[in-house]
């Protein structure tokens, strides 16, 4: 799965939280916490799955 697909999934999760909050299905406090935590988790997971060139270079 590419980073773009993963980012779209994270964006959908954040939008679902916004929808649930607007419908009153989750509390304001829970929504605020998720609005902080979800983007942080998204950034961490997207950075971790990036293409790393570590260990693929030559030693001179």
C-alpha positions as CSV (number, residue, x, y, z in Angstrom):
1,X,0.0,0.0,0.0
2,X,1.4,3.4,-1.0
3,X,1.8,6.3,1.3
4,X,-0.9,8.1,-0.6
5,X,-3.4,5.4,0.1
6,X,-2.5,5.3,3.7
7,X,-2.8,9.1,4.0
8,X,-6.3,8.9,2.4
9,X,-7.3,6.3,5.0
10,X,-6.1,8.5,7.8
11,X,-7.9,11.5,6.3
12,X,-11.1,9.4,6.1
13,X,-10.7,8.5,9.8
14,X,-10.4,12.1,10.8
15,X,-13.4,13.1,8.7
16,X,-15.4,10.3,10.3
17,X,-14.6,11.6,13.7
18,X,-15.8,15.1,12.6
19,X,-19.0,13.6,11.3
20,X,-19.6,11.6,14.5
21,X,-19.0,14.8,16.6
22,X,-21.3,16.8,14.5
23,X,-24.1,14.2,14.9
24,X,-23.5,14.1,18.7
25,X,-22.5,10.5,18.7
26,X,-19.2,11.2,20.4
27,X,-18.4,13.8,23.1
28,X,-16.6,17.0,22.3
29,X,-13.7,16.0,24.6
30,X,-13.3,12.7,22.8
31,X,-13.3,14.4,19.4
32,X,-10.8,17.0,20.5
33,X,-8.5,14.2,21.7
34,X,-8.8,12.3,18.5
35,X,-8.2,15.4,16.4
36,X,-4.8,15.6,18.2
37,X,-3.9,12.0,18.3
38,X,-5.0,10.8,14.8
39,X,-2.8,13.2,12.9
40,X,0.2,12.4,15.1
41,X,-0.3,8.7,14.5
42,X,-0.7,9.3,10.8
43,X,2.5,11.2,10.6
44,X,4.4,8.6,12.6
45,X,3.0,5.7,10.5
46,X,3.6,7.4,7.2
47,X,7.2,8.4,8.1
48,X,7.9,4.8,9.3
49,X,6.8,3.3,6.1
50,X,8.7,5.7,3.8
51,X,11.4,4.5,1.5
52,X,14.6,4.5,3.6
53,X,17.9,4.2,1.9
54,X,19.6,3.4,5.2
55,X,22.1,0.6,4.9
56,X,22.0,0.5,1.1
57,X,24.9,2.8,0.4
58,X,28.5,1.8,0.0
59,X,31.2,2.2,2.6
60,X,34.2,4.0,1.4
